[in-house]
Amino acid sequence: MAGNTSFIPPNPQQLIKTKAENGRSNRIKASLEAVLFFLDIISLCMAFILAYVARLYVPLFNLPDELAPMSEFLPLMVLQIFVIVIVFYFSRLYHQRRVTSRIDHARNILGAVTIGMVLASGIQELIFRNTALDVDYSRTMFFYNWVLTVILVVAGREAHRILKVSFRRRGVVRDNLLLIGTGRVVRDISHRIKHNPDLGYQIVGVVTDVVKPKGKINDMPILGLYHDLPVIIDHYGVEQVIIALPDARRADIVELVTLCQRGRVDIKIFPDIFAYMAGDLNVDDLGGTPLLTVRDIALRGWKLSLKRGLDIFGALFGLIFLSPMLLLIAIIVRLESPGAPFYSQIRMGLDGRPFPIIKFRSMRKDAESKGVGWTIQNDPRITKVGKILRKTELDELPQLINVLLGHMSLVGPRPERPQYVQQFRQKIPRYMERHREKAGMTGWAQVNGLRGDTSIEERTSFDLWYVENWSLWLDIKIIIRTVLQAILRINRNAY
């Protein structure tokens, strides 16, 4: 990687402009961090005051009695705010990852608030007991405070997120990003970044191993060679570096990382094929010898019973709660076109075994009289009601019966028809590994936008990640996201 420098620095005027923009961006980012801190404090104060008012007028666990003046609760409020903010800090709630699910974020806040309030109550008993600061902190007020704190902190942080995203979309707040590589991976990463302005990245260019780096890659300028990295990072104020060389030697990666370690540059490395296959590597011990576990199956043993319990509860709840809607949809489907309101189709499930999937009929009764085929855009076989059912995915609701019977799970890889499975297994590596788990009504790929006519390869990679990283919380999060996305689709199609 050694050689003469090929980096041509930007002209002085451009350099001054870049530094000015970087300085403004950094100041705004620092201000946003301060705003988040004060938003939390304001939310905690408001929650405590509202909890006091609620306890005064709506006592839950206590008989109506006199409540000490609010002024006597101020030391406890200050203590509680201080402890919760400290817990937030050590829970990394002020150092969130760039892409964090709102559901995960809310769960983290719930846990941190619970720990903080319990700690604050314990400290109050130790420090304030039998002193002038001792005050009766009732169970009702504690409960109200806990609920309101979670709600207000989540709401405040959502408002902060919206503000930050608006700055990112306008390019006011950004992180200068440098890509290292030349192949398809670089192009894919740049494509995703350019189509996701919410991330707040600004690609300054690409560094390659080309002898004469002239030209562009995906409209991104080639700034220099590998050994020019320190100079390029300094000139452009680079804050993020992505090394997209999955086939590079480890020694080369180590050298690139060394060249990029300047100031507070955040370095990310696109994984090689081994790391990609392994997903989250687990380290086992064999008599003192560390071993990496590849392709570990997360869902086995007692976890299978736990997941089955969630499926039975969810299917029963859904069938009972949604029964009026299911009956209404069945009647509408039957009235619009002749034939049964339900439609059964053979799909491949656990271990590649076929099962009959149940759906509301969205096509004419004779839709497959000429053979099986993919649904096309503006397919004339689809009924008017069927178009609405497909857009809102209400046609999938009868699959709750499949879940109750054990054919499917609430969450898992979406099942395909046998003829398509035979095609995909020939073309897509590891495709059949997605059949190690039951098929699902919804899945990790679907809640990430991979529905309908989307890349099978990409859907497979999401399904395999789910299979190898299953957890009960992941299933709950996917179900919540599915319901919220379905509600949004129904609202959009109501007008």
C-alpha positions in Angstrom: 0.0 0.0 0.0 3.0 2.3 -0.1 3.6 4.8 -2.9 3.8 8.5 -3.8 0.9 10.6 -2.8 -1.8 11.0 -5.4 -4.2 13.2 -3.4 -5.0 16.5 -4.9 -6.3 18.8 -2.0 -9.4 21.0 -2.6 -8.8 24.6 -3.5 -8.4 27.0 -0.6 -11.9 28.5 -1.0 -13.5 25.1 -1.0 -11.4 24.0 2.0 -12.6 27.1 4.0 -16.2 26.4 3.0 -15.9 22.8 4.1 -14.4 23.7 7.4 -17.1 26.3 8.1 -19.9 23.8 7.3 -18.2 21.1 9.4 -17.9 23.6 12.3 -21.6 24.6 12.0 -22.6 20.9 11.9 -20.6 20.1 15.0 -22.0 23.0 16.9 -25.6 22.0 16.1 -24.9 18.4 17.1 -23.5 19.5 20.4 -26.6 21.7 20.9 -28.9 18.8 20.1 -27.1 16.7 22.7 -27.7 19.5 25.3 -31.3 19.8 24.2 -31.8 16.1 24.8 -30.4 16.3 28.3 -32.7 19.2 29.2 -35.7 17.6 27.6 -35.2 14.6 29.9 -35.0 16.8 32.9 -38.1 18.7 31.9 -40.0 15.4 31.3 -38.9 14.0 34.7 -40.0 17.2 36.5 -43.4 17.3 34.7 -44.0 13.6 35.4 -43.3 14.1 39.2 -45.6 17.1 39.4 -48.4 15.4 37.4 -48.0 12.3 39.6 -48.5 14.5 42.7 -51.6 16.0 41.2 -53.0 12.6 40.2 -52.3 11.2 43.6 -54.1 14.1 45.1 -57.3 13.6 43.1 -57.3 9.9 42.0 -55.8 7.8 44.8 -55.5 4.2 43.7 -53.9 2.1 46.4 -54.5 4.5 49.3 -57.6 5.9 51.1 -58.1 9.6 50.5 -56.1 11.4 53.1 -54.0 14.5 53.5 -51.0 14.8 51.2 -47.9 16.8 52.2 -47.4 20.1 50.3 -45.5 19.8 47.0 -42.6 21.8 48.5 -41.8 18.9 50.8 -41.4 16.6 47.8 -38.9 18.8 46.1 -35.7 17.1 47.6 -37.1 13.7 46.6 -37.8 15.0 43.1 -34.3 16.4 42.7 -32.8 13.1 44.0 -35.0 11.0 41.6 -34.1 13.1 38.6 -30.4 13.0 39.4 -30.4 9.2 39.8 -32.5 8.5 36.7 -30.2 10.8 34.5 -27.2 8.9 35.9 -28.9 5.6 35.0 -29.7 7.0 31.5 -26.0 7.9 31.0 -24.7 4.4 32.1 -27.4 2.7 30.0 -26.0 4.6 27.0 -29.2 6.4 26.4 -27.2 9.5 25.6 -25.0 7.5 23.2 -27.6 5.8 21.0 -26.7 4.0 17.8 -27.5 5.9 14.7 -30.3 3.5 13.6 -32.3 2.4 16.7 -35.8 1.0 16.6 -38.3 3.2 18.4 -39.7 0.1 20.1 -36.2 -0.9 21.4 -35.6 2.7 22.5 -38.8 2.7 24.4 -38.0 -0.6 26.1 -34.6 0.7 27.1 -36.2 3.8 28.6 -38.7 1.7 30.5 -35.9 -0.4 32.0 -33.7 2.6 32.9 -36.6 4.5 34.5 -37.6 1.5 36.5 -34.1 0.9 37.8 -33.6 4.6 38.5 -36.9 5.0 40.4 -36.2 1.9 42.6 -32.7 3.1 43.3 -34.0 6.6 44.2 -36.6 5.1 46.6 -33.9 3.1 48.2 -31.6 6.1 48.6 -34.4 8.1 50.0 -35.0 5.5 52.7 -31.3 5.4 53.6 -30.7 9.2 53.6 -34.0 10.9 54.3 -35.5 8.5 56.9 -36.3 10.2 60.2 -35.0 13.6 59.0 -36.6 16.9 58.2 -36.6 15.7 54.5 -38.5 12.5 55.2 -41.9 12.5 53.3 -44.5 9.8 52.7 -43.9 8.7 49.1 -47.1 6.6 48.6 -47.4 3.6 46.3 -50.0 5.5 44.2 -47.7 8.4 43.6 -44.8 6.0 42.8 -47.0 4.2 40.2 -48.3 7.4 38.6 -44.7 8.8 38.5 -43.4 5.7 36.9 -46.0 5.6 34.2 -45.9 9.3 33.4 -42.1 9.4 33.4 -41.9 6.6 30.8 -44.6 8.3 28.7 -43.2 11.8 28.8 -39.5 10.8 28.4 -40.4 8.7 25.3 -42.5 11.5 23.9 -39.8 14.1 24.5 -37.2 11.9 22.9 -39.4 11.2 19.9 -39.8 15.0 19.5 -36.0 15.3 19.7 -35.6 12.6 17.1 -38.0 14.4 14.7 -36.0 17.6 15.1 -32.7 15.8 14.5 -34.0 14.0 11.4 -35.3 17.3 10.0 -31.8 18.8 10.4 -30.3 15.8 8.7 -32.6 15.9 5.8 -31.8 19.5 5.2 -28.1 18.7 5.4 -27.5 21.1 8.3 -26.3 18.2 10.5 -24.2 15.6 8.8 -21.3 13.3 9.3 -18.7 13.3 6.6 -18.3 9.8 5.4 -15.4 8.2 3.4 -15.7 4.9 1.6 -12.8 2.6 1.0 -13.1 0.1 -1.8 -14.0 -0.3 -5.5 -16.5 -3.1 -6.0 -20.2 -3.8 -5.7 -20.3 -3.4 -2.0 -19.2 0.2 -2.2 -21.9 0.9 -4.8 -24.6 -0.8 -2.6 -23.5 1.1 0.5 -23.5 4.4 -1.3 -26.9 3.7 -2.8 -28.4 3.0 0.6 -26.9 6.1 2.1 -28.1 8.3 -0.7 -31.6 6.9 -0.4 -31.7 7.3 3.4 -31.1 11.0 4.2 -32.4 10.4 7.7 -29.0 8.8 8.5 -27.3 12.1 8.1 -24.3 10.9 6.2 -22.6 13.0 3.5 -20.2 10.9 1.3 -17.1 13.0 0.6 -15.7 10.4 -1.8 -14.0 7.1 -2.3 -10.5 5.8 -1.7 -9.3 3.0 -3.9 -6.2 1.0 -4.8 -6.2 2.3 -8.4 -2.7 3.6 -9.5 -4.1 6.8 -11.1 -7.3 7.6 -9.2 -9.2 9.7 -11.6 -12.9 9.5 -12.2 -15.9 8.6 -10.2 -17.8 5.6 -8.7 -21.5 6.1 -8.6 -21.0 9.8 -8.9 -18.7 9.8 -6.0 -15.2 11.3 -6.6 -12.2 9.1 -6.2 -10.0 11.1 -3.8 -6.8 9.1 -3.7 -5.0 5.9 -2.8 -5.0 4.0 0.5 -1.8 5.6 1.7 -3.4 9.1 1.2 -6.0 8.3 3.9 -4.5 10.5 6.7 -4.3 13.5 4.5 -7.8 13.0 3.1 -9.3 12.5 6.5 -7.7 15.7 7.8 -8.6 17.9 4.7 -12.3 16.8 4.5 -13.0 16.5 8.3 -14.0 12.9 7.9 -15.9 11.6 10.9 -17.0 8.1 9.6 -15.0 5.6 7.5 -16.5 2.4 6.0 -13.9 -0.1 4.8 -15.8 -2.1 2.1 -13.3 -4.7 1.1 -14.8 -8.1 2.1 -12.2 -10.1 0.2 -9.1 -8.2 1.5 -6.4 -9.8 3.5 -6.5 -9.3 7.2 -3.1 -7.6 7.2 -4.4 -5.1 4.7 -7.5 -4.4 6.8 -5.3 -3.8 9.9 -3.1 -1.4 7.9 -6.1 0.5 6.6 -7.5 0.8 10.2 -4.2 2.1 11.4 -4.2 4.8 8.6 -7.7 5.9 9.5 -7.1 6.2 13.3 -7.0 10.0 13.5 -8.9 12.1 16.0 -12.4 10.9 16.6 -12.9 9.0 13.4 -15.5 6.2 13.7 -14.3 3.2 11.6 -16.7 0.5 10.3 -15.7 -2.6 8.4 -17.9 -4.5 6.0 -17.6 -8.2 7.1 -16.0 -10.9 5.0 -18.0 -13.9 4.0 -17.0 -15.9 7.1 -18.3 -13.2 9.5 -21.4 -12.7 7.3 -22.2 -16.4 7.5 -21.5 -16.5 11.3 -23.8 -13.6 12.1 -23.3 -13.0 15.9 -20.3 -15.1 16.7 -20.5 -17.1 19.9 -17.3 -18.1 21.7 -17.3 -21.6 23.2 -14.6 -23.2 25.3 -13.2 -26.6 24.7 -10.9 -27.4 27.5 -9.4 -23.9 27.5 -9.4 -23.7 23.7 -11.7 -20.9 22.4 -13.9 -21.9 19.5 -16.2 -19.8 17.4 -19.7 -21.2 16.9 -21.0 -20.6 13.3 -24.6 -20.8 12.4 -25.9 -21.5 15.9 -29.6 -22.1 16.0 -31.1 -19.6 18.5 -34.5 -21.3 18.7 -34.3 -24.6 20.5 -35.1 -26.4 23.8 -37.3 -24.4 26.2 -37.3 -21.5 23.8 -39.5 -23.6 21.4 -42.1 -24.0 24.1 -42.0 -20.3 24.9 -42.5 -19.4 21.3 -45.3 -21.9 20.9 -47.0 -20.4 24.0 -46.8 -16.9 22.4 -48.3 -18.3 19.2 -51.2 -20.0 20.9 -52.0 -16.9 23.0 -51.6 -14.5 20.1 -53.7 -16.7 17.7 -56.5 -17.1 20.2 -56.5 -13.4 21.1 -56.5 -12.5 17.5 -59.3 -14.8 16.4 -61.6 -13.8 19.3 -60.8 -10.0 19.1 -61.0 -9.9 15.3 -63.9 -12.3 14.8 -66.4 -9.5 13.8 -63.9 -8.2 11.2 -63.2 -11.7 9.9 -66.9 -12.4 9.5 -67.5 -9.0 7.8 -64.6 -9.5 5.3 -65.9 -13.1 4.5 -69.4 -11.8 3.7 -68.0 -8.9 1.5 -65.7 -11.3 -0.4 -68.6 -13.7 -1.0 -71.0 -11.0 -2.1 -68.6 -9.5 -4.7 -67.7 -12.7 -6.5 -69.0 -16.3 -6.5 -67.0 -18.9 -4.6 -65.8 -19.6 -1.1 -64.5 -16.5 0.9 -61.5 -18.5 1.9 -58.7 -19.8 -0.3 -56.3 -22.6 0.5 -52.8 -23.0 -1.1 -50.0 -25.4 -0.5 -46.8 -23.7 1.0 -43.5 -25.1 2.4 -43.0 -24.8 6.1 -40.8 -26.3 8.9 -38.2 -28.7 7.5 -39.6 -28.2 4.0 -42.9 -29.9 4.8 -45.9 -28.8 2.9 -49.0 -27.4 4.6 -52.3 -25.7 3.4 -52.1 -22.0 4.1 -55.5 -20.2 4.6 -56.2 -16.7 3.2 -59.2 -14.6 2.2 -59.8 -15.1 -1.5 -58.6 -12.0 -3.3 -58.9 -13.3 -6.9 -61.7 -14.7 -9.0 -62.6 -18.3 -8.4 -61.0 -19.4 -11.8 -57.8 -17.3 -11.3 -55.5 -20.4 -11.7 -57.5 -22.3 -14.3 -54.6 -21.7 -16.7 -51.8 -22.6 -14.3 -49.9 -21.2 -11.4 -48.1 -17.9 -11.9 -46.8 -14.8 -10.2 -49.2 -11.9 -9.5 -48.5 -9.0 -11.8 -49.2 -5.3 -11.4 -52.9 -4.5 -12.2 -53.6 -8.2 -12.4 -57.1 -8.6 -13.9 -57.7 -11.7 -11.9 -57.7 -9.7 -8.6 -61.2 -8.5 -7.5 -61.9 -4.9 -6.3 -62.2 -6.1 -2.7 -59.1 -8.2 -3.2 -57.0 -5.2 -4.1 -57.9 -3.6 -0.8 -57.3 -6.8 1.1 -53.8 -7.2 -0.5 -52.8 -3.6 0.1 -53.8 -3.7 3.7 -52.7 -7.4 4.1 -56.0 -8.2 5.7 -56.2 -11.3 3.4 -53.6 -12.8 5.7 -55.7 -12.8 8.9 -57.1 -16.3 8.5 -53.6 -17.6 8.9 -54.2 -17.3 12.6 -56.0 -20.6 12.2 -52.7 -22.1 10.8 -50.9 -20.7 13.8 -53.3 -22.2 16.2 -53.1 -25.6 14.4 -49.2 -25.5 14.6 -48.6 -25.2 10.8 -47.2 -21.7 11.2 -45.9 -19.2 13.8 -46.9 -15.6 14.3 -43.3 -14.6 13.4 -41.0 -16.4 11.0 -39.9 -16.6 7.4 -42.8 -16.2 5.0 -43.6 -19.5 3.3 -43.4 -20.0 -0.5 -45.1 -22.4 -2.9 -43.2 -25.7 -3.5 -42.4 -25.0 -7.1 -40.8 -21.7 -6.2 -38.9 -23.2 -3.3 -37.3 -25.7 -5.8 -36.2 -22.8 -8.0 -34.8 -20.6 -5.2 -32.9 -23.5 -3.6 -30.9 -23.9 -6.8 -30.0 -20.2 -7.1 -29.7 -18.8 -3.6 -27.0 -20.2 -1.2 -28.4 -21.3 2.2 -32.0 -20.7 1.1 -33.3 -24.0 2.6 -31.8 -23.0 6.0 -34.7 -20.6 6.5 -36.9 -23.7 6.8 -35.2 -24.6 10.0 -38.1 -22.7 11.7 -41.8 -22.6 11.2 -43.1 -20.2 8.6 -44.6 -17.0 10.0 -47.5 -14.7 9.3 -45.0 -11.9 9.4 -41.2 -11.7 9.7 -38.1 -9.7 10.1 -37.8 -9.2 6.3 -41.4 -8.0 6.0 -41.2 -5.3 8.8 -38.1 -4.0 7.0 -39.9 -3.3 3.8 -39.2 -6.6 1.9 -42.8 -7.5 1.0 -44.3 -8.7 -2.3 -42.1 -8.4 -5.4 -38.8 -7.7 -3.7 -35.4 -9.3 -3.9 -35.5 -13.0 -2.8 -31.8 -12.9 -2.0 -32.2 -10.0 0.4 -35.3 -11.5 2.0 -33.4 -14.7 2.6 -30.5 -12.9 4.3 -33.0 -11.2 6.7 -34.7 -14.6 7.3 -31.4 -16.3 8.1 -30.5 -13.4 10.5 -33.8 -13.9 12.3 -33.4 -17.7 12.6 -29.9 -17.3 14.1 -30.8 -14.4 16.4 -34.2 -15.3 17.7 -35.4 -13.9 21.0 -38.9 -13.5 22.6 -38.4 -9.7 22.5 -37.5 -9.8 18.8 -40.8 -11.6 18.1 -42.8 -9.1 20.2 -41.0 -6.2 18.5 -41.8 -7.6 15.0 -45.5 -8.1 16.0 -45.8 -4.5 17.3 -44.1 -3.2 14.1 -46.4 -5.3 11.9 -49.5 -4.0 13.7 -48.4 -0.4 13.4 -47.5 -0.8 9.7 -50.8 -2.5 9.0 -52.7 0.4 10.7 -50.8 2.9 8.6 -51.6 1.0 5.4 -55.3 0.8 6.3 -55.4 4.6 7.0 -53.6 5.3 3.7 -56.1 3.2 1.8 -59.1 4.7 3.5 -58.9 7.9 1.4 
